[in-house]
Amino acid sequence: MNSSVITVTTILYRTLNQRERYYSIQLLPNLFEESIVIRTYGSLQKSKPTGEIKEVYSNQADAQHSVDVLIASKHKRGYRPKAHNH
């Protein structure tokens, strides 16, 4: 297994009809030298996510491309990273 592969998580948020929604995208390796993209989404007011989608890719480059496309798509729909308060 390639030890340089790391897990990456991106969490995006948007407010719709006075409800804050989230969309989490994780990129992680599995034991078979494949990459998995896990998308979890829902409302912050709910204790459980609305849904979760898992996709397996044969290589990290294809998985990363999928993540990049997903992030761009979510930005077009108004999702943004949460602003940090300092």
C-alpha positions in Angstrom: 0.0 0.0 0.0 1.2 3.5 -0.8 2.0 5.2 2.5 1.9 8.7 0.9 -1.9 8.4 0.5 -3.8 10.5 3.1 -7.4 11.0 4.0 -8.8 14.4 3.0 -12.1 15.8 4.2 -13.9 18.9 2.8 -17.0 20.2 4.5 -19.2 22.8 2.8 -22.2 24.6 4.2 -25.2 26.7 2.9 -28.3 28.1 4.4 -31.6 27.3 2.6 -35.0 28.4 3.9 -33.4 29.3 7.3 -31.9 25.8 7.6 -28.2 25.3 7.6 -27.2 22.3 5.3 -23.9 20.6 5.0 -22.1 18.5 2.4 -19.0 16.5 3.5 -16.7 15.0 0.9 -14.0 12.5 2.1 -11.2 11.0 0.0 -9.5 8.0 1.6 -7.6 4.9 0.6 -8.8 1.3 1.2 -6.9 -1.9 1.8 -7.0 -2.8 -1.9 -4.9 0.2 -3.1 -8.1 1.9 -4.3 -9.5 5.3 -3.3 -12.9 5.8 -1.9 -15.0 9.0 -2.1 -17.6 9.3 0.6 -20.3 12.0 0.3 -22.4 12.7 3.4 -25.1 15.4 3.5 -27.9 16.7 5.5 -29.2 19.4 7.9 -27.3 20.6 10.9 -30.6 20.6 12.8 -30.9 16.8 12.4 -28.9 14.3 14.5 -28.3 11.9 11.5 -27.3 12.7 8.0 -29.9 12.7 5.2 -27.8 10.5 3.0 -24.4 9.0 2.3 -22.9 7.9 -1.1 -19.7 5.9 -1.4 -17.8 5.5 -4.7 -14.7 3.4 -5.2 -12.0 4.4 -7.8 -9.1 2.3 -9.0 -6.6 5.1 -8.5 -6.2 8.3 -6.5 -6.1 10.6 -9.5 -9.6 9.6 -10.7 -10.9 9.9 -7.1 -9.3 13.4 -6.7 -10.8 14.5 -10.0 -14.3 13.4 -8.8 -13.8 15.4 -5.6 -12.7 18.5 -7.5 -15.8 18.2 -9.7 -18.1 17.7 -6.7 -16.7 20.7 -4.9 -17.1 22.9 -8.0 -20.7 21.7 -8.4 -21.5 22.4 -4.7 -19.9 25.9 -5.0 -22.3 26.6 -7.9 -25.2 25.6 -5.7 -24.1 28.0 -2.9 -22.1 25.7 -0.6 -19.1 27.3 1.0 -16.5 26.4 3.7 -17.6 27.7 7.1 -16.1 31.0 8.0 -13.7 30.7 11.0 -14.2 33.2 13.9 -10.9 34.4 15.3 
